């Protein structure tokens, strides 16, 4: 059993005891364990929380929201300090045989590498949390890059741990990776593809958190709630969640509605199908009645002379949507006639909603359609209906 500095200092106190050397060794080991526990408790409960509290007071808006991540980092930093102190002092405090001292040295080095990896992971997480508080973070998400950084950190830690256990240089471990490169690429194929896709997504700002995307191949149509290294999670409008491989956003095609939400309006294209048998020239009575309509008073006189009821209705509908307060005045608005089909004459409303929210948009679209549908009898028009049966009295 190796004698230590602390045991040598304690030995004179126990020379008169029958097992004085054993007692001094046990006391030395006990003192070492207690000192490590005191050091961990001091750093974990007093020193690091005080530093965290000071940082929170200096920047409550940024640091205050990261208290959970800071607590985790504090625990790992306190453990790291304790391990460093153990490696620096165990040879002077602990009394163990040679194999026990070697085991403590190797175990301490392994735990030092592991805890350093966890601490680095916490630091990366804190940096990501601070980054997310900036205004441009939503447009340029870096979660995929953060996950890759953590993955690389733990891979490096794994190599170092193996090299410590085998007592070999890390270059010796790395030299063996060439033989298993094909297997490694196969295992981490999705991760590599996801990493490349994450860089392209962040650089080109293709998708951000909260975007409304539609990808029919995967049945996704909703809001992006998680943009990770390997998968993108989308909460659909029926409250189901669809998981999409990150690389699929680059390899395939998808629709992002963000530009529409940020624009001056959301497009409305809805057609009224008119019965072709109701398309006629206006009668004198109809013309006299419709000339009193405020929305038609500024219409050209030539249209009244030769215009059909469909032409006058189109002018009326266009004037109506142009004066509607909920229709965007910054975007195109018109009513056009489409190609005649076997189920009637389509008269399409083409305009943009002032508000891009879904509920508002649907209500406005229905209100415009319902109002114009109700005005058809004034122009002698009828909507087209496909009758599949005859009701018996």
Secondary structure by P-SEA (a helix, b strand, c coil): ccccaaaaaaccccccccaaaaaaaaaaaaaaaaaaaaaaaaaaccaaaaaaaaaaaacccccccaaaaaaaaaaaaaaaaaaaaaaacccccccccaaaaaaaaaaaaaaaaaaaaaaaaaaaaaaaaaaaaccccccccaaaaaaaaaaaaaaaaaaaaaaaaacccaaaaaaacccaaaaaaaaaaaaaaaaaaaaaaaaacccccccbbbbcccccccccccccccbbbbbccccbbbbbcccccccbbbbbccccccccbbbbbbbbbbcccccccccaaaaaaaaaccccccccccccccccaaaaaaaaaaaaaaacccccccccccccccccccccccbbbbbbbccccaaaaaaaaaaaaaaaaaacccccbbbbbbccccccc
